[in-house]
Amino acid sequence: MDISNPRRILAVSLADSTQHLTRVIKDLTGSHPEQTSTSLAGSSHNLSLKTPYYTAEVPIWLDLIASPSEWAGSFLSSEAKEVLEVLGGVVIVFSLPLKSQENESQAARELIQNVGKVVKDGLGGWSWDGVGLCLGVGEIDDVDEWEDCCAEWGLEFVQVRNQSVPGRNEFGEKTGIPRALEALESNDWSQASAGDLDSDFGDFETELGVKKDADVDGKDKDGPDLDPESLDFGFDREDFAGLRQAIWNAGQGNEEDFLNGEPSAGTNQKAEEEDLNEDEIRKIERMMVKLQAVRDTSAGLPEDQRKRVAAKAVAEVMKEL
């Protein structure tokens, strides 16, 4: 599927970290960003994403921040509402300071906290179906405090080293720029429109030729059968009937089990049998996509962060169910 008008990425750094922002954008896209005038602020650069599921040319809006608090205030104003509505990703680039560089540490924390406030208050925090990344550029070995600082605002920390290092850690997980790309690729970049509000699959259903006057059996005179078995997901209607209870068990048991791709300890309880109508099936399908996206984007996080992400993701799903 070709996403012709994807959502945007907002990539920011402090004004004195232009070189780091330029380097990260070049590593992500394969080419250097072009300045609109004498600064990167206000310029745009495209990121080409191609997966087995979609292709997209995602515009990256670049901005340099002199005062994080003033910047956050402007983005949380009513005038910025339309800008926030089209964002599908936020990327913060900052220099990882040494322990002795207290001023630099404070500046980086202030940047993360204020951009995080925009993500939380302006974009919806955990309910936002976008991706938030903090790319710390530097060679320091102890990055626990930065992981915690970013996680506090629902952002994933990724260290980008200057020297050449393997693309995977000891657990086989991607690191650095490859991990950032992996997180961006797993995001949904399609724009939500009025015509998509009654369909959780949006462009996917359009590609299948599904019309809006489908009857209650999920069939359409001019389009394909929307039976789960025909969607090639490997699920039948009995699977969907038990999925709600399975998600409930995940919330009651060990939330992290889902992110590990393993059944929760509570899934051996008998699921309550119920008939699901088409709206309920679509709702559960949407939840499956959301949980899978959370699982993919949290794959490289440390164990304690994965637990927090899992707990919040399951809680959000439970609210919608």
C-alpha positions, 0 to 999 in steps of 0.5 A: 500500500502506498501512503500518498499523504503521510503524517509528519515527523517533527525533529528538534534539537537545541540551537547549539546542537545543529550538527547532531540534528544534521548528522541524525537526519543524514543517517536516517534518510541517507542524505543531508538536509538542506537549509532554507536560509542560514539555519535548519529551523523551518526546513523539511526533509523526506524519509523514505520508508518501505516495508512489506505492508506500505511505502511512504515518503514521510516529511520531516519538519526540522526545528531548532529550539533556543528556549524549550519552555517558550517553544512548548508554550507555542506548540500547546497554543490553539494556533498550533492545533492543526500542526499537532493533528498531522504529526505521526512522530516526534524525534528529539536529538541531543548531545549526551553530556559527561557527568561533569557537564552539569549545565549541558545535562540540565539543558538536555533535561529541559529539552526532553521535559518540554518536548515531552509535555507537548507529546503528553498534553498536545498529542495525547500521551499514551493515547496518541498513535504516534512514535516518540524517540529521543536520540542521544548522541555520545559515547558515555556507557551509563545511560540509565538516567537518560532512559528513565528521563525519556520514559517518564514522558512516554519517549523511547531513548536510543543512543547514537554513538559516533564510533562504528559499533555493531547494529545489535546488542548482546540480546540481538536487538537493534541499536542506534540508527537501525533501532530508530528506523525500526521504530519509525517503520512500525508506526502508522503514517496514514492520515485519519480523515472523516471518511475513515472514522467508521473504519478501523482499517481505513486505507486497507479496506479501500484497497480491498474494495470494501464499500460503506454499505456492507451488510451486517454479515460483513459482506458487500455486493461489490466488494470482498467478504470481510470474514476474518478468515478472508483477511489472511490474519490467521484468525476465525470468528471463534478467535475474536470471541475469545480475544477480549477475555485474553486481553483482560487476562493480560491486564490481570496477569503479567503484562510483559508476557504480551511483549515477549510474544508469550501467553499471559499466566492468566490465559488458562481461565475459561473465556466467556463466550459471546457473539460479537457484531461487526463493530466489536470485531473491528474494535478488537482488530484495532486493539490487536494492531495497537498492541502489536505496534507497542510490542514492536516499538518497545522491543529494544527497551530495557526490562523495566521500561518494557514493563511500564510500556506493557502496563500502560498499553494494556490499560489503554486497551482495557479502557477502549474495550 
